[in-house]
């Protein structure tokens, strides 16, 4: 797989990061079996320190929810009201976006567009009822490059009423950092050259907040593994040596259980994948989990290290793999409204053509700097603000069939707020396994077809989740209905 990258991180630094991943041993514990009552949740973003390099390395100054990186794991129950109070201990405005949750527009966390920003010392109450079970996450939508890039991210799990039968439910929150020689977060957020290319790819990858050592497992057990990529820009392609992971959900939405093509899982920024893995290795054996997305820069992320104990069972657990379906409205493709979204801009392929001509913007579209990217020839930069005009208005309740074309030389994980969509086709070929998502990863020159029912009224952000791309123009607003908030 070929990608273009001009990030200032050298090949040696990335390889060194991969080598460092074996420094510390981390044994994951099972997630709590029961959700905490939502009214008990209170999040406080602020400054903290984290052992990103492991126990023997220097601690790093970060921005964190409740002082931890990643932020606290929030567990809610499907169909039950949630109430989460956010108190801002930062020295700048913030918000929280509940990524992937189909919630009322006023709770979506986009400053100016759906709510006033939370001022320093201020608070905001997010109240919503999650209709879907699955793996989601939360992060700021204000000063996104720095706030997310300095550590503000956490997982949100909505539990099924009848969960799939496994021995352990594990969560891997994956993050990518650019650290200097002293182990501190390097400056330079918003570099214009990086924004025109692959974004701010780092030199250190962490799993649940530290460089991962081996993951302790036992032969014969069945594990549900929830993967969440909270990186600013790093795309991952994971291979599980010696194992056959089965994908059971994408972006929190159940799909037909299937093994990934070629055994390789593509995980762009903001994307989630739920796996079920039967641990069929021999007691005492070790099996690497490798990320080989970037050509020539493969590294060992972590490894499954088998205990010497006798297998938990002699053959794989005899239980269904399929997750219970969520109440997603099914689009009617025959009567669907059709719309096309064209992604343009960025540095030209081959590096010789220089930067694309800057795209024009709608009135009020560019307020945070010059645009590098565009959607349908228009650009919105920054993180969200009042008065953002919609690119188009969708009839409330109508099915939508969206053709999205990537005319750039770069990868883009495109995220739609407020909805999950079914991925119908990619480059003219049907996408199998009934896959739904809220973030779709487009390779250079890809064309995808997506379908959803526009049943959630309001003004909804659509943007690339390579955050440099978003803030440099690869962002727009889709209006559903009259655009007014419905709580």
Backbone torsions as a table, in degrees:
resi	resn	phi	psi	omega
1	UNK	NA	129.2	-176.9
2	UNK	-105.1	132.2	174.0
3	UNK	-133.1	152.8	176.0
4	UNK	-98.2	134.5	-179.0
5	UNK	-146.6	132.1	174.9
6	UNK	-124.0	18.8	-177.1
7	UNK	-59.3	150.9	-173.9
8	UNK	-76.4	3.1	176.4
9	UNK	-81.8	126.7	-177.6
10	UNK	-77.0	161.6	176.3
11	UNK	-59.2	-37.9	179.9
12	UNK	-63.6	-40.3	-179.1
13	UNK	-64.8	-41.3	-179.2
14	UNK	-67.4	-40.8	177.6
15	UNK	-64.4	-38.2	177.0
16	UNK	-63.3	-37.9	176.8
17	UNK	-61.9	-41.8	179.1
18	UNK	-62.8	-40.2	178.4
19	UNK	-64.2	-37.9	-177.3
20	UNK	-67.6	-14.8	-176.1
21	UNK	-66.8	-12.7	-179.9
22	UNK	-96.3	9.0	-172.3
23	UNK	-70.1	-48.1	-169.0
24	UNK	-111.6	141.6	176.0
25	UNK	-89.9	127.7	180.0
26	UNK	-126.0	119.8	177.3
27	UNK	-105.2	116.3	-178.8
28	UNK	-77.7	139.4	177.6
29	UNK	-100.1	154.4	177.9
30	UNK	-59.9	144.6	175.6
31	UNK	-68.6	156.4	179.2
32	UNK	-59.3	143.7	-176.7
33	UNK	-78.4	-22.6	-177.4
34	UNK	-124.4	143.6	178.4
35	UNK	-73.1	150.4	172.4
36	UNK	-79.5	142.1	175.2
37	UNK	-53.9	132.6	-172.7
38	UNK	-58.9	-33.4	-177.6
39	UNK	-63.3	-16.4	-178.8
40	UNK	-82.3	-10.8	-174.2
41	UNK	-82.2	131.0	174.2
42	UNK	-141.8	125.1	-178.9
43	UNK	-112.9	137.6	-179.6
44	UNK	-130.6	97.4	174.5
45	UNK	-71.0	137.2	179.8
46	UNK	-172.7	-176.4	-179.6
47	UNK	-78.1	146.9	178.5
48	UNK	-159.5	-171.7	175.2
49	UNK	-132.7	149.2	-177.1
50	UNK	-141.8	150.2	179.8
51	UNK	-91.2	65.7	-177.1
52	UNK	-63.7	-29.0	-179.3
53	UNK	-92.2	5.0	-178.3
54	UNK	98.2	174.1	-174.6
55	UNK	-62.4	-29.5	-177.4
56	UNK	-91.0	-6.8	-178.6
57	UNK	-94.0	174.3	176.9
58	UNK	-70.1	149.5	173.8
59	UNK	-80.3	150.8	-174.8
60	UNK	-112.0	135.3	173.3
61	UNK	-72.3	124.8	-176.7
62	UNK	-131.9	171.1	165.9
63	UNK	-108.3	131.6	-168.6
64	UNK	-145.7	153.8	170.4
65	UNK	-83.5	123.6	179.5
66	UNK	54.2	30.7	174.1
67	UNK	77.8	5.1	-175.7
68	UNK	-123.7	146.8	175.4
69	UNK	-122.6	119.2	-6.8
70	UNK	-68.3	173.9	178.8
71	UNK	-66.5	171.2	-177.6
72	UNK	-54.2	140.6	174.9
73	UNK	-74.3	116.1	-179.9
74	UNK	-94.4	128.9	177.5
75	UNK	-119.7	122.1	178.5
76	UNK	-118.7	168.5	177.6
77	UNK	-108.9	136.1	179.8
78	UNK	-58.0	128.8	176.1
79	UNK	79.7	4.3	178.9
80	UNK	-110.6	138.0	-175.9
81	UNK	-59.2	141.3	178.4
82	UNK	-119.4	145.3	176.9
83	UNK	-139.0	116.8	-175.8
84	UNK	-128.0	120.0	-179.2
85	UNK	-95.4	126.4	177.9
86	UNK	-110.5	121.3	178.3
87	UNK	-111.5	121.4	-171.9
88	UNK	-86.7	109.9	175.3
89	UNK	-101.2	8.8	174.4
90	UNK	-78.4	171.7	177.7
91	UNK	-97.8	15.4	179.0
92	UNK	-147.7	168.6	179.5
93	UNK	-62.7	153.8	174.0
94	UNK	-150.9	172.6	168.3
95	UNK	-149.4	175.7	171.3
96	UNK	-128.5	127.2	174.2
97	UNK	-102.8	127.4	-177.9
98	UNK	-94.3	87.0	-164.8
99	UNK	-66.3	120.6	176.5
100	UNK	94.6	-12.3	-179.9
101	UNK	-79.1	130.9	174.4
102	UNK	-83.6	94.8	-172.2
103	UNK	-128.5	171.8	177.0
104	UNK	-61.9	145.5	-175.1
105	UNK	-56.1	-37.3	-177.5
106	UNK	-67.1	-12.0	179.9
107	UNK	-103.6	7.9	-169.4
108	UNK	-80.1	-17.8	170.2
109	UNK	83.8	23.9	176.6
110	UNK	-99.8	117.1	-173.6
111	UNK	-62.8	133.9	180.0
112	UNK	83.0	-44.3	-177.4
113	UNK	-77.2	-45.1	-176.8
114	UNK	-119.3	-16.1	-179.7
115	UNK	-160.8	156.9	170.4
116	UNK	-67.8	144.4	175.8
117	UNK	-62.0	151.3	177.5
118	UNK	-83.7	112.9	-177.2
119	UNK	-72.9	159.4	175.0
120	UNK	-54.4	129.1	-176.5
121	UNK	83.6	-8.4	-179.1
122	UNK	-90.4	177.7	-179.0
123	UNK	-143.7	164.3	177.7
124	UNK	-149.3	140.6	178.8
125	UNK	-104.5	119.0	174.9
126	UNK	-96.9	123.8	-179.1
127	UNK	-130.4	122.6	-179.6
128	UNK	-159.8	161.9	176.7
129	UNK	-115.4	111.3	-176.7
130	UNK	-70.8	119.4	-178.8
131	UNK	-79.3	-19.4	-173.1
132	UNK	-116.9	140.1	168.0
133	UNK	-82.6	153.8	176.4
134	UNK	148.6	-170.8	-177.8
135	UNK	-102.6	117.3	-179.0
136	UNK	-129.3	-174.5	177.2
137	UNK	-156.0	171.7	-179.3
138	UNK	-134.7	149.2	-177.3
139	UNK	-165.2	165.6	179.3
140	UNK	-73.8	159.2	169.7
141	UNK	-126.5	29.8	175.6
142	UNK	-131.5	136.6	-175.0
143	UNK	42.9	50.2	-167.9
144	UNK	-58.6	-40.6	-177.4
145	UNK	-56.6	-49.0	-178.5
146	UNK	-77.8	-44.6	-173.7
147	UNK	-66.8	-43.5	175.6
148	UNK	-73.3	-40.9	-178.0
149	UNK	-68.2	-19.0	177.5
150	UNK	-100.1	3.8	168.1
151	UNK	125.8	-2.0	-175.3
152	UNK	-82.0	95.0	177.9
153	UNK	-164.4	148.8	177.1
154	UNK	-158.9	162.1	-178.8
155	UNK	-92.2	145.4	174.6
156	UNK	-126.8	117.4	-179.1
157	UNK	-108.6	126.2	172.7
158	UNK	-105.1	118.0	-171.8
159	UNK	-81.9	139.8	172.9
160	UNK	-70.7	150.9	175.0
161	UNK	-64.5	-35.4	177.9
162	UNK	-127.6	87.9	-176.3
163	UNK	-67.4	155.9	176.2
164	UNK	-64.8	148.7	-175.7
165	UNK	-81.3	115.4	176.1
166	UNK	-140.6	167.8	176.8
167	UNK	-85.0	-33.0	177.9
168	UNK	-145.0	146.6	176.7
169	UNK	-114.6	107.0	-174.1
170	UNK	-111.0	148.7	179.9
171	UNK	-123.2	127.2	172.4
172	UNK	-115.3	106.2	172.6
173	UNK	-91.9	111.1	-175.4
174	UNK	-98.5	136.6	-179.3
175	UNK	-143.0	156.8	-176.6
176	UNK	-127.2	132.3	-174.2
177	UNK	-130.1	147.7	169.8
178	UNK	-107.3	107.6	-176.8
179	UNK	-110.5	147.1	176.7
180	UNK	-86.8	-174.3	-175.5
181	UNK	-64.4	-21.7	178.8
182	UNK	-93.2	7.5	179.3
183	UNK	77.9	16.9	178.7
184	UNK	-102.7	156.5	-179.3
185	UNK	-66.4	124.7	-176.9
186	UNK	-71.0	144.6	176.0
187	UNK	-72.7	-174.5	175.1
188	UNK	101.4	18.1	175.5
189	UNK	-60.7	139.8	177.4
190	UNK	84.3	19.0	176.7
191	UNK	-58.1	125.1	-171.9
192	UNK	-67.7	-37.0	178.9
193	UNK	-65.4	-43.9	177.2
194	UNK	-62.4	-39.7	-178.9
195	UNK	-61.2	-28.0	-179.8
196	UNK	-85.1	-2.7	-176.4
197	UNK	-128.7	-117.0	-173.1
198	UNK	-89.5	-3.9	-175.6
199	UNK	84.1	-174.6	-175.2
200	UNK	-83.7	86.5	174.7
201	UNK	-84.9	136.1	-173.4
202	UNK	-93.9	-168.4	180.0
203	UNK	-123.6	5.4	179.7
204	UNK	-141.0	126.4	177.5
205	UNK	-108.8	132.1	177.9
206	UNK	-118.0	155.8	175.1
207	UNK	-123.3	117.5	-176.4
208	UNK	53.2	37.5	168.6
209	UNK	94.4	5.1	177.6
210	UNK	-153.8	163.2	176.3
211	UNK	-65.0	126.1	-170.2
212	UNK	-82.0	138.3	166.2
213	UNK	-93.6	-160.9	-178.9
214	UNK	-67.5	147.9	177.8
215	UNK	-99.8	118.1	-176.9
216	UNK	-73.2	127.6	177.9
217	UNK	-135.9	169.4	178.0
218	UNK	-124.9	136.6	178.7
219	UNK	-56.9	137.0	176.1
220	UNK	91.8	-11.2	-179.2
221	UNK	-84.4	155.9	175.0
222	UNK	-110.2	129.0	-174.7
223	UNK	-120.5	136.0	165.6
224	UNK	-95.9	120.0	-177.1
225	UNK	-114.1	119.0	179.4
226	UNK	-100.7	117.9	179.5
227	UNK	-102.6	130.5	178.3
228	UNK	-131.4	121.3	178.0
229	UNK	-98.8	107.3	-178.0
230	UNK	-101.3	15.5	-175.5
231	UNK	-68.4	154.5	172.4
232	UNK	-67.0	-38.8	-172.0
233	UNK	-147.5	-20.1	-172.6
234	UNK	-68.9	124.7	170.1
235	UNK	-93.8	140.9	-178.5
236	UNK	-119.7	147.8	172.6
237	UNK	-131.4	104.0	-169.1
238	UNK	-100.1	134.8	172.6
239	UNK	-120.1	134.1	-178.9
240	UNK	-106.6	92.8	-175.0
241	UNK	-58.8	133.1	175.7
242	UNK	76.0	8.0	-178.0
243	UNK	-133.8	160.8	-179.9
244	UNK	-124.5	79.6	-179.4
245	UNK	-65.2	144.0	178.0
246	UNK	-113.3	122.9	178.1
247	UNK	-77.4	124.8	179.9
248	UNK	-117.8	-11.0	177.5
249	UNK	-158.7	145.9	173.2
250	UNK	-124.4	129.4	-178.5
251	UNK	51.6	37.5	176.8
252	UNK	87.1	-12.2	-175.2
253	UNK	-100.9	126.3	-179.3
254	UNK	-59.4	146.1	176.2
255	UNK	-132.3	176.1	173.5
256	UNK	-66.0	125.6	-179.6
257	UNK	-56.5	132.1	-177.5
258	UNK	-158.6	153.2	172.5
259	UNK	-83.3	142.2	-178.4
260	UNK	-67.2	150.9	179.3
261	UNK	-58.6	125.2	178.8
262	UNK	66.0	12.7	-179.2
263	UNK	71.0	16.9	-172.0
264	UNK	-117.6	125.1	-177.3
265	UNK	-103.0	117.4	175.5
266	UNK	-88.7	127.3	-175.6
267	UNK	-135.7	98.1	177.9
268	UNK	-81.7	169.2	175.9
269	UNK	-53.2	135.4	178.3
270	UNK	82.3	-10.9	-176.7
271	UNK	-83.5	153.6	176.3
272	UNK	-131.3	146.5	174.3
273	UNK	-136.2	131.2	172.7
274	UNK	-100.1	129.3	-179.9
275	UNK	-119.0	152.0	163.7
276	UNK	-118.2	126.6	-176.1
277	UNK	-126.6	123.9	170.2
278	UNK	-87.1	123.9	-176.8
279	UNK	-82.4	95.4	-172.9
280	UNK	-107.0	12.3	176.3
281	UNK	-74.6	166.3	179.5
282	UNK	-78.0	144.9	173.9
283	UNK	-52.5	134.8	179.9
284	UNK	85.8	-4.4	-177.9
285	UNK	-86.7	168.1	-179.1
286	UNK	-136.3	135.2	-174.7
287	UNK	-135.2	123.2	-174.5
288	UNK	-75.8	148.8	166.4
289	UNK	-110.9	114.6	-170.1
290	UNK	-112.9	137.1	171.5
291	UNK	-103.6	115.0	-177.3
292	UNK	-124.9	33.1	-176.3
293	UNK	-65.3	-48.8	-175.4
294	UNK	-85.0	127.6	-176.1
295	UNK	-55.4	128.0	177.1
296	UNK	76.4	4.2	-175.4
297	UNK	-125.1	29.4	178.6
298	UNK	-64.7	146.3	177.9
299	UNK	-149.8	159.9	177.2
300	UNK	-84.5	115.0	177.9
301	UNK	-71.1	-49.9	179.9
302	UNK	-163.7	-168.4	178.1
303	UNK	-154.1	150.2	170.5
304	UNK	-86.3	118.8	178.7
305	UNK	-108.1	114.3	-175.7
306	UNK	-80.7	132.7	172.1
307	UNK	-65.0	158.8	179.8
308	UNK	-78.7	-4.3	-178.3
309	UNK	-61.2	156.1	174.0
310	UNK	-62.0	150.1	-179.1
311	UNK	-55.4	144.7	178.2
312	UNK	-63.0	-36.5	175.8
313	UNK	-148.8	157.2	-174.5
314	UNK	-79.9	-27.1	180.0
315	UNK	-135.6	159.4	-176.6
316	UNK	-55.7	148.3	180.0
317	UNK	-54.0	130.9	179.8
318	UNK	-90.4	80.9	-179.2
319	UNK	-149.2	150.2	-178.3
320	UNK	-61.2	148.6	177.0
321	UNK	-96.4	-20.9	-172.6
322	UNK	-71.9	132.2	176.1
323	UNK	-81.6	153.3	176.0
324	UNK	-64.3	142.3	-176.9
325	UNK	-69.1	148.9	171.9
326	UNK	-91.6	158.4	-176.2
327	UNK	-80.5	59.1	179.9
328	UNK	-80.8	133.7	175.3
329	UNK	-69.2	132.6	-176.4
330	UNK	-88.0	122.6	-180.0
331	UNK	-69.6	144.9	175.0
332	UNK	-97.9	103.4	-173.8
333	UNK	-68.2	-24.8	-177.9
334	UNK	-70.9	-34.7	-177.1
335	UNK	-106.5	9.3	-172.5
336	UNK	-70.1	144.2	166.6
337	UNK	-69.3	142.9	-178.6
338	UNK	-109.7	134.2	174.6
339	UNK	-141.3	153.2	-178.6
340	UNK	-122.7	135.1	176.9
341	UNK	-122.7	124.4	-175.5
342	UNK	-115.6	122.8	179.6
343	UNK	-94.3	127.7	-177.1
344	UNK	-139.1	163.7	173.6
345	UNK	109.3	-164.7	-179.8
346	UNK	81.5	177.1	177.9
347	UNK	-69.0	141.5	-177.1
348	UNK	-69.6	151.4	175.9
349	UNK	-61.5	139.7	178.5
350	UNK	91.2	-8.8	174.2
351	UNK	70.9	-7.7	-174.3
352	UNK	-91.3	-17.7	-173.4
353	UNK	-84.6	-6.2	-178.5
354	UNK	74.2	-167.5	-175.4
355	UNK	-81.2	141.5	176.2
356	UNK	-59.6	151.3	174.8
357	UNK	-60.4	135.9	-178.2
358	UNK	-63.5	140.5	-176.5
359	UNK	-84.4	150.8	174.4
360	UNK	-72.3	161.4	-178.5
361	UNK	-125.9	152.0	171.8
362	UNK	-63.0	163.2	174.3
363	UNK	-56.6	125.0	-179.3
364	UNK	82.5	0.8	-173.4
365	UNK	-76.9	-38.2	-177.8
366	UNK	-109.5	110.0	179.1
367	UNK	-127.6	-9.3	-173.1
368	UNK	-118.0	16.5	179.6
369	UNK	133.5	177.3	-176.8
370	UNK	-74.0	144.7	-177.5
371	UNK	-89.6	146.0	176.3
372	UNK	-115.7	-28.9	-175.6
373	UNK	-119.1	163.5	176.9
374	UNK	-150.4	158.6	169.9
375	UNK	-122.1	120.0	-175.9
376	UNK	53.3	37.6	175.0
377	UNK	79.1	4.6	178.4
378	UNK	-122.9	152.9	-174.9
379	UNK	-130.4	139.1	169.1
380	UNK	-126.1	126.0	-175.3
381	UNK	-109.6	162.6	176.9
382	UNK	93.1	-142.0	-172.0
383	UNK	-123.7	-8.9	-173.6
384	UNK	127.1	142.0	-178.9
385	UNK	-161.3	167.1	-179.8
386	UNK	-65.8	147.2	173.8
387	UNK	79.3	17.4	178.7
388	UNK	-71.0	118.9	-176.7
389	UNK	-76.6	142.8	178.2
390	UNK	-71.9	143.0	173.9
391	UNK	-68.8	-36.8	177.7
392	UNK	-158.0	159.0	179.0
393	UNK	-112.4	129.3	-179.1
394	UNK	-104.3	139.5	179.1
395	UNK	-67.9	125.4	-178.5
396	UNK	-63.4	132.0	179.0
397	UNK	90.0	-10.1	-178.8
398	UNK	-87.2	147.3	172.0
399	UNK	-72.2	144.4	-178.9
400	UNK	-123.6	132.6	174.5
401	UNK	-116.1	112.1	-171.2
402	UNK	-108.9	124.7	169.6
403	UNK	-99.3	120.6	-179.7
404	UNK	-115.5	120.2	-176.8
405	UNK	-114.0	127.2	177.2
406	UNK	-97.2	102.1	179.9
407	UNK	-93.4	13.7	-177.9
408	UNK	-102.0	171.9	178.2
409	UNK	-93.7	18.5	-170.9
410	UNK	-132.4	159.5	177.9
411	UNK	-82.6	144.8	179.9
412	UNK	-141.9	115.0	168.4
413	UNK	-84.1	104.6	-173.9
414	UNK	-93.5	124.1	-174.4
415	UNK	-114.0	130.6	175.0
416	UNK	-107.7	122.3	176.9
417	UNK	-72.6	148.0	168.1
418	UNK	81.8	-6.6	-174.7
419	UNK	-142.7	156.0	160.5
420	UNK	-111.2	144.4	-178.4
421	UNK	-126.5	152.9	175.2
422	UNK	-88.9	133.4	177.3
423	UNK	-88.0	110.9	-171.6
424	UNK	-89.1	-52.8	-176.1
425	UNK	-139.0	153.9	170.9
426	UNK	-134.1	118.2	-180.0
427	UNK	52.3	41.8	175.5
428	UNK	84.7	-7.2	179.7
429	UNK	-103.8	138.7	179.7
430	UNK	-63.3	138.8	176.2
431	UNK	-88.8	121.6	-175.3
432	UNK	-82.5	176.4	167.6
433	UNK	75.0	16.1	173.9
434	UNK	53.6	56.7	-173.5
435	UNK	-92.5	126.3	174.6
436	UNK	-111.5	156.8	-177.8
437	UNK	-159.5	168.9	165.9
438	UNK	-117.3	-7.8	179.2
439	UNK	-137.3	120.4	-179.4
440	UNK	-113.7	133.3	-176.9
441	UNK	-93.9	118.5	178.6
442	UNK	-105.3	124.5	171.8
443	UNK	-75.6	165.1	175.7
444	UNK	-52.8	132.0	177.5
445	UNK	70.5	8.3	176.7
446	UNK	-67.9	150.9	167.4
447	UNK	-128.4	127.9	178.3
448	UNK	-123.0	152.9	171.8
449	UNK	-115.2	130.5	-177.5
450	UNK	-125.8	152.1	178.7
451	UNK	-140.5	140.6	176.2
452	UNK	-158.2	166.7	175.7
453	UNK	-101.1	124.3	-178.3
454	UNK	-80.9	70.0	-173.7
455	UNK	-101.0	0.6	-173.4
456	UNK	-115.3	103.5	-171.6
457	UNK	-71.3	150.3	176.6
458	UNK	136.4	179.8	174.2
459	UNK	-96.7	119.6	-171.2
460	UNK	-119.3	133.9	178.9
461	UNK	-74.5	140.3	168.4
462	UNK	-127.7	124.2	-175.6
463	UNK	-158.2	162.8	171.8
464	UNK	-75.4	139.0	179.8
465	UNK	-96.0	8.6	156.0
466	UNK	-76.9	106.8	-161.8
467	UNK	-63.0	-33.4	174.7
468	UNK	-59.5	-38.2	179.0
469	UNK	-66.6	-44.4	178.5
470	UNK	-56.9	-52.8	-173.5
471	UNK	-69.8	-16.9	179.1
472	UNK	-102.3	20.2	168.7
473	UNK	120.8	-13.4	-176.9
474	UNK	-86.2	66.9	-174.3
475	UNK	-156.1	144.4	175.4
476	UNK	-153.6	-178.1	179.9
477	UNK	-126.7	131.7	170.8
478	UNK	-107.9	127.7	179.1
479	UNK	-98.5	132.0	175.5
480	UNK	-111.0	123.1	-176.9
481	UNK	70.3	-140.0	-178.5
482	UNK	-84.7	-1.2	176.4
483	UNK	82.4	-3.6	-178.9
484	UNK	-78.4	146.3	178.9
485	UNK	-67.1	137.3	174.2
486	UNK	-123.8	110.8	-178.0
487	UNK	-101.5	NA	NA
